[in-house]
C-alpha cells in the first residue's frame, strides 16, 4: 500500500516552522515531520511518498532525506513541472536511490501532443530518463551506493566533486559559471537552474554518464 503527503508550496526556507497544517498544506497527511507517527500507527502502508512543490534545493534535499528511510523507500509521486524541478530527479536517484519521480501533468501533456502527432520534448528536457539512465538505475537497484551519484546546479555552487573508487569526478555547470559577477548590472531575468548529471560506476574504470547543461572532469586517485 502507498499514501502521499503534500509538502509545500510555501516559499520560506524554514518550512518546518512557518508552514501550518490546514493553511500551507492539508492537515492529517503523512508529512515528513509526522512520518514516524504514521509508520507506528499504519504499519500496513509500505510507502509514504512526498508530494513536493518547494523550489529551494536545500528544502527539497531536506524533505528527500526525511522520507528516504530503511522502512520507507523513496518515491516522489508529484512535483512541480519544468527544468528547475528536473534537476531534483537526478538528486533523488543519485543521492537517495529513489524508486521513481513524477512531475505533475507530464502524462497529460504527452497525451495532448500525441493527439496532434507532435513529438513530446519533455522526454528529453523533463525529469524522465532515456535508456542510459534506466540502465544505470536497474544496475544498482534501490540500494544506496557510492557507485551511483549525482550533482545538480544550485545557487552559488558552480561545481561539485563526486568521489568514486579510484576516481574523483568534478561536475561543473556552465550556465551557473557564466552568470554575471555580483557587482555587474543584471542583463535580463535570471536563468533557470537546469544543470544536472548522474554517474554510475559500472566497472573500476567504466562509467555510465547522463547529464544536461553540465560538464565533467575525471581525476585518477
N, C-alpha and C positions, 0 to 999 in steps of 0.2 A: 504494500500500500504506500501511497505518496500523498503528501499535502504540501502546500506552499505558504510562505509568509511574505507579505508586502513590506518592502524596505525602501522608504523614501516617498516622494522625491524631494524632501526638504533640502535646501542648498547649503545649510550650515555645516561647518567642519566638526562640530560636537553634536552629531545627530543623536547620540545616545542620551544627551542631556535635554535637548530642546525639541526633539520630535516627540509628540504625545499621542498615545493611543486614542482613537476616535477623532483625532484632529489631523495629524500628519499621515496616519495610516489607520486601517480598520483595527479595532481592538479585538483581543482574543486569539489572534493568529500565532503561528509559530515563528515569531521574530527571533533574531539572534540572541537577544538578552533573555528570552523565555525558553530557549531550546532545551536546557536541562530539565525544566519542568515538564515539557512535552514528552521528552524521552522517558521520564519516570512514569508519567500518567498514561501514556499511549504507546506501550512497547510494540504493539502490532503494526505500527507505521514504520516502514522500512526506511523511507527517505523523507526528511523535511527539507524542502528546497526553497531557496530565496528567490524573490521576485524583486529585482533591483533596478531602481531608476535614479540613483545618485550619479553625478557626473565626476566627482572627485576620485582620482586614482587612489588616494590614501583611504578614503571611506570604503571604496569598492574592495580594496585588498583586506581591510579590517573585517568586512562582512563575510568575504570568502573564507578567511581564516577561522571564523567562528563556526561556520557550517561544515567545514571540512574536518570531521572528527572520525575516529575509529568506528564509532557506531552510527555514522551518518555520511555516506558517500556524497560528494558534492555534485549537485545538478542545478544549473541555473535555468529555471523554467520560463523566465520572461525578463527582458531588459530593454533598454532604450535602443532604437534603431540608429544606424548611421556609422560613419567611420570612427567617431570618437569612442563609441562603445565596442566597435570591432576589436580594438586593442585588448579588451578585457577577456575575450575568448581565449587569446593566447596566454594571458595571465592565469586564467582559471585552469587551463590544461597543463601548462608548463610549471606552475608553482603549486597547484593543489590537486592535480590529477583528476579533473572534473570528468564526470560521465558524459555530460552534454551541455550545450549552451544554445539558447534560443532567443533571438532578437524578436521583439513584438512585431507581428504583422508581416514577416518576411514571406511566409507561405501564401498569404493573401496577395501580396504584390506579385509573386511569381505566377499565381493563377491568372491574374489580370493580364500580365504580359504574354502568357501562353495563348490566351484567347485572341490577342492581337498579333500573334505569331512574331513576337519580339523576343530576342534572346535576353534573359534576365541578367543585368550586370551585377546584381547583389551576390551572385555566386563567387565572384572574384573580389569585390570590394567590401563585402559584408563580413560577418563572422564565420561563414561556412568554410569548410576545408575541401580542397581538391584531393586527388588520390594520394599525393605525397603526405599530406597531413594525416589522412586516415590510416596510412601505412604505419606511421610513427606511433599513432595512438594505439593501434592494435598490437604493435610490437611490445609495448610496455604495459598495456592494460590500464588498470586504475590504481596501481600501487605507486605511491610517491617515490621517485627515484632521482638520483643525481644525474642519470643519463638522459633525462628529458627535462629541459629547462627553457625558459622564455625570458624575454625582455621587451618592455614596451616604452614608447615615448612618454615622458612625464614632464611637467613644467619644471624648468631649470635643471633638468637632468638630461644632457645631450647624449650620454652613453652609459653603458653598464657592462661590467666584466662578469662572465659566467665561467665557473671553474669546473672542468671535467677531468677525468683520469687522463693524465699525460698532456692535457691541453688547457690553456686559458683562451677564452674567446671574448673579444671586445665587440659588443653590439653598439653601433652608432646610428643616430637618427638625423640625417642631413637636413630635413625641414626645421628641426629644432636648432641645429648648429648654424643655419643660415639666417636666423632671425636677427633683426636689428639690435645693436647693443642698447643697454638700458638708457644711455644718455642721448640716443638719437631720437628724432621726431618720428612717431609712428607713420607708416605708409599704408593706410587702409586697415581693414578689420583684421583681427588676429587669425592666424591659420589654425585649422582644426588639427589637433594632435592625432596622427594616424600611424606612426611608425610602430612596427611590431615584428618580432622574429621568434620562431620556435625551432630549437635544435634538438635532435635526437642522436645520441652516440650509439650507432649500431655495432661498431667494432672499435678496437682501440684507436685506429686511425681512419675510421669511416663515419661520416656524419650525414644525416638527412636534414636539410635546411628548408624552412618555409618562412618567407619574410615579405614585408611590404614597406616601402618608404624607409629602408634601412640599409646599412652596410655592415659587414662583419670582417674581423681580422683575427687570424689564428696565431698563437704563440706556443711553441712546444716547450713543455716543462722539463 
